């Protein structure tokens, strides 16, 4: 996911955030459809509409987040977007222990993200929109996993979203004359969408959505760890405390793992 984010940053130098978001969607749709080749049943009835809605919500979520990144510091955008998973986790909490775990995780994310309240009002609105859509992604993703669509649902949904949002392709002109930009666009789709979202489907079929939402707090922890291992960026004291808070919060959260289903 973070290699994909780095590729997206490179693309931001040549394309608008909306163009990068559409290229990410296109790359993911092409790879998933070529890999899974969903049968006719996946393109019909309620199953199709569920997958289509899930794909659109996911695509617009990524679009809103990219637009917020264009206007806000990264830490602020990440912290605001995390409001979505927090809401899902809060609604799924059943005890004082769960709410204590949630408080620890939220505090940890804020410390790790290095939040700086600077930027535009529009950027904040985009980030909060991404938060609401991230919550919808979790809820719809759980339904997609539960009805057995799994990765085929991702393929169908992302294919539909790519077509619906195709007007955004009008701003991708420079890409088609540059093999490097095309490769980066596909790379963003594979690294930031195909790989992590396929894993999301596997996890969501085995776990409740509230616990899954809390586990998403591992994303900023992972980013910090990669920064240390690869870039030799030593975490600050607040970041170290934030990592500890996230780990402790995830450890004490009540388990709600569901019986393991058949493989995707």
C-alpha positions as CSV (number, residue, x, y, z in Angstrom):
1,X,0.0,0.0,0.0
2,X,2.7,2.5,0.9
3,X,4.7,1.7,-2.2
4,X,1.6,2.5,-4.1
5,X,1.3,5.8,-2.2
6,X,4.8,6.7,-3.2
7,X,4.0,6.0,-6.9
8,X,0.9,8.2,-6.5
9,X,3.0,11.0,-5.2
10,X,5.2,10.7,-8.3
11,X,2.1,10.9,-10.5
12,X,0.9,14.0,-8.7
13,X,3.8,15.9,-10.3
14,X,2.2,15.3,-13.8
15,X,-1.5,14.8,-13.1
16,X,-4.3,16.1,-11.0
17,X,-5.5,14.1,-7.9
18,X,-8.7,13.1,-9.7
19,X,-6.7,11.8,-12.7
20,X,-4.5,9.8,-10.4
21,X,-7.5,8.4,-8.6
22,X,-9.1,7.3,-11.9
23,X,-5.9,5.7,-13.1
24,X,-5.7,3.8,-9.8
25,X,-9.2,2.5,-10.3
26,X,-8.5,1.6,-14.0
27,X,-5.4,-0.3,-13.1
28,X,-7.1,-2.2,-10.4
29,X,-10.1,-3.1,-12.5
30,X,-8.1,-4.3,-15.5
31,X,-5.9,-6.5,-13.3
32,X,-8.8,-8.0,-11.2
33,X,-11.0,-8.6,-14.3
34,X,-8.2,-10.3,-16.1
35,X,-7.4,-12.4,-13.1
36,X,-10.8,-13.4,-11.8
37,X,-13.0,-13.3,-15.0
38,X,-16.3,-13.2,-13.0
39,X,-19.0,-15.4,-14.3
40,X,-22.4,-14.2,-15.5
41,X,-24.0,-14.6,-12.0
42,X,-21.7,-11.8,-10.7
43,X,-23.2,-9.4,-13.3
44,X,-26.8,-9.9,-12.5
45,X,-29.4,-9.0,-9.9
46,X,-28.8,-7.9,-6.3
47,X,-25.3,-9.4,-6.3
48,X,-24.3,-7.0,-9.2
49,X,-25.8,-4.0,-7.6
50,X,-24.1,-4.7,-4.3
51,X,-20.7,-5.1,-6.0
52,X,-21.3,-1.9,-8.1
53,X,-22.2,0.2,-5.0
54,X,-19.2,-1.1,-3.2
55,X,-16.9,-0.3,-6.1
56,X,-18.3,3.2,-6.5
57,X,-18.0,4.0,-2.8
58,X,-14.4,2.7,-2.8
59,X,-13.5,4.8,-5.9
60,X,-15.0,8.0,-4.6
61,X,-13.4,7.4,-1.2
62,X,-10.0,7.3,-2.8
63,X,-10.8,10.3,-4.9
64,X,-11.8,12.3,-1.9
65,X,-8.7,11.3,0.0
66,X,-6.4,12.3,-2.9
67,X,-8.1,15.7,-3.1
68,X,-7.6,16.2,0.6
69,X,-3.9,15.3,0.3
70,X,-3.6,18.0,-2.3
71,X,-4.8,20.6,0.3
72,X,-3.8,19.3,3.8
73,X,-0.7,18.0,5.5
74,X,-0.5,14.2,5.3
75,X,-0.9,13.7,9.0
76,X,-4.0,15.8,9.2
77,X,-5.6,14.1,6.2
78,X,-4.9,10.6,7.7
79,X,-6.2,11.5,11.1
80,X,-9.4,13.0,9.7
81,X,-10.0,10.0,7.4
82,X,-9.6,7.6,10.3
83,X,-12.8,9.1,11.8
84,X,-14.6,6.6,9.5
85,X,-13.2,3.4,11.0
86,X,-13.5,4.9,14.5
87,X,-17.3,5.3,14.0
88,X,-17.6,1.7,12.8
89,X,-15.6,0.5,15.8
90,X,-17.6,2.6,18.2
91,X,-20.9,1.3,17.0
92,X,-19.6,-2.2,17.3
93,X,-18.2,-1.8,20.8
94,X,-19.9,-3.8,23.5
95,X,-18.1,-3.0,26.8
96,X,-16.1,-0.4,28.7
97,X,-13.1,-2.5,27.7
98,X,-13.9,-2.0,24.0
99,X,-14.3,1.8,24.4
100,X,-11.0,1.9,26.3
101,X,-9.3,0.1,23.5
102,X,-10.9,2.5,21.0
103,X,-9.6,5.5,23.0
104,X,-6.1,4.1,23.0
105,X,-6.1,3.4,19.3
106,X,-7.4,6.8,18.4
107,X,-4.9,8.6,20.6
108,X,-2.1,6.5,19.1
109,X,-3.1,7.3,15.5
110,X,-3.2,11.1,16.3
111,X,0.3,10.9,17.8
112,X,1.7,8.9,14.9
113,X,0.1,11.0,12.2
114,X,1.8,14.2,13.5
115,X,-1.4,16.2,13.0
116,X,-0.9,19.8,12.1
117,X,-4.2,21.8,11.8
118,X,-3.3,23.7,8.7
119,X,-4.8,23.8,5.2
120,X,-8.0,24.7,3.5
121,X,-11.6,24.2,4.6
122,X,-12.2,22.3,1.3
123,X,-9.4,20.0,2.2
124,X,-11.0,19.2,5.6
125,X,-14.4,18.6,3.8
126,X,-12.7,16.2,1.4
127,X,-11.0,14.3,4.3
128,X,-14.2,14.0,6.3
129,X,-16.0,12.8,3.1
130,X,-13.3,10.2,2.7
131,X,-13.9,9.2,6.4
132,X,-17.6,8.7,5.9
133,X,-16.9,6.7,2.7
134,X,-14.3,4.6,4.5
135,X,-16.9,3.6,7.1
136,X,-19.3,2.7,4.2
137,X,-16.4,0.7,2.6
138,X,-16.1,-1.4,5.8
139,X,-19.8,-2.0,6.1
140,X,-20.3,-2.8,2.4
141,X,-17.1,-4.8,2.2
142,X,-18.3,-7.0,5.0
143,X,-21.6,-7.6,3.0
144,X,-19.6,-8.4,-0.1
145,X,-17.5,-10.9,1.8
146,X,-20.5,-12.4,3.6
147,X,-22.5,-13.1,0.5
148,X,-19.6,-14.9,-1.1
149,X,-18.7,-12.4,-3.8
150,X,-15.2,-11.9,-2.4
151,X,-12.6,-10.9,-5.0
152,X,-15.1,-11.4,-7.9
153,X,-17.1,-8.6,-6.2
154,X,-14.1,-6.4,-6.2
155,X,-13.5,-7.0,-9.9
156,X,-17.1,-6.3,-10.9
157,X,-17.4,-3.2,-8.6
158,X,-14.1,-1.7,-9.7
159,X,-15.0,-2.3,-13.3
160,X,-18.4,-0.5,-12.9
161,X,-16.7,2.4,-11.0
162,X,-14.1,2.9,-13.7
163,X,-16.8,3.3,-16.3
164,X,-19.1,5.5,-14.2
165,X,-16.2,7.8,-13.3
166,X,-14.7,7.8,-16.8
167,X,-15.2,11.6,-17.3
168,X,-12.2,11.9,-15.0
169,X,-10.2,10.3,-17.7
170,X,-10.3,13.6,-19.6
171,X,-7.6,14.9,-17.4
172,X,-5.2,12.0,-17.9
173,X,-4.0,13.1,-21.3
174,X,-0.2,13.2,-20.5
175,X,-0.3,9.6,-19.4
176,X,-1.0,8.0,-22.7
177,X,2.1,9.3,-24.4
178,X,4.4,8.2,-21.5
179,X,5.0,4.4,-20.8
180,X,6.5,5.4,-17.5
181,X,3.3,7.2,-16.3
182,X,1.1,4.3,-17.6
183,X,3.3,1.8,-15.6
184,X,3.0,4.0,-12.5
185,X,-0.8,4.2,-12.9
186,X,-1.1,0.5,-13.1
187,X,1.4,0.1,-10.2
188,X,-0.7,2.4,-8.0
189,X,-3.8,0.3,-8.8
190,X,-2.1,-3.0,-8.0
191,X,-0.2,-1.9,-4.9
192,X,-2.8,0.5,-3.3
193,X,-6.0,-1.3,-4.4
194,X,-5.7,-4.9,-5.6
195,X,-3.3,-6.3,-3.0
196,X,-4.7,-4.6,0.2
197,X,-8.3,-4.8,-0.8
198,X,-8.1,-8.5,-1.6
199,X,-6.6,-9.1,1.8
200,X,-9.4,-7.0,3.3
201,X,-11.9,-9.4,1.8
202,X,-10.1,-12.4,3.3
203,X,-10.0,-10.8,6.7
204,X,-13.6,-9.5,6.6
205,X,-14.9,-13.0,6.0
206,X,-13.3,-14.1,9.2
207,X,-13.8,-11.1,11.5
208,X,-16.4,-8.7,12.6
209,X,-16.4,-5.3,11.0
210,X,-15.8,-3.4,14.3
211,X,-12.6,-5.3,15.1
212,X,-11.5,-5.0,11.5
213,X,-12.1,-1.2,11.7
214,X,-9.7,-1.0,14.7
215,X,-7.1,-3.1,13.0
216,X,-6.9,-0.4,10.3
217,X,-5.0,1.6,12.9
218,X,-2.0,-0.7,12.0
219,X,-1.6,1.3,8.7
220,X,0.1,4.3,10.3
221,X,2.1,2.0,12.5
222,X,3.3,0.1,9.4
223,X,4.2,3.3,7.7
224,X,6.3,4.4,10.6
225,X,8.0,1.0,10.8
226,X,8.8,1.0,7.0
227,X,10.2,4.6,7.4
228,X,12.5,3.3,10.1
229,X,13.6,0.1,8.4
230,X,14.0,1.4,4.8
231,X,14.6,5.2,5.2
232,X,16.3,5.1,8.7
233,X,13.7,7.6,9.9
234,X,13.8,7.1,13.7
235,X,10.4,7.6,15.3
236,X,10.0,10.5,17.7
237,X,9.0,10.0,21.3
238,X,5.3,10.9,20.5
239,X,5.3,8.4,17.6
240,X,6.7,5.7,19.7
241,X,4.1,6.3,22.4
242,X,1.4,6.3,19.7
243,X,2.6,2.9,18.3
244,X,2.5,1.5,21.9
245,X,-1.0,2.9,22.4
246,X,-2.3,1.3,19.1
247,X,-0.7,-2.1,19.9
248,X,-2.1,-2.1,23.5
249,X,-5.6,-1.0,22.3
250,X,-5.7,-3.7,19.6
251,X,-4.6,-6.3,22.2
252,X,-7.2,-5.6,24.8
253,X,-10.1,-5.2,22.4
254,X,-12.7,-8.0,22.8
255,X,-12.3,-10.7,20.3
256,X,-15.1,-11.2,17.8
257,X,-13.6,-13.5,15.2
258,X,-16.2,-15.4,13.2
259,X,-15.9,-19.1,12.1
260,X,-13.5,-19.4,9.1
261,X,-15.4,-19.7,5.8
262,X,-14.3,-21.5,2.7
263,X,-11.4,-20.0,0.9
264,X,-12.0,-17.3,-1.7
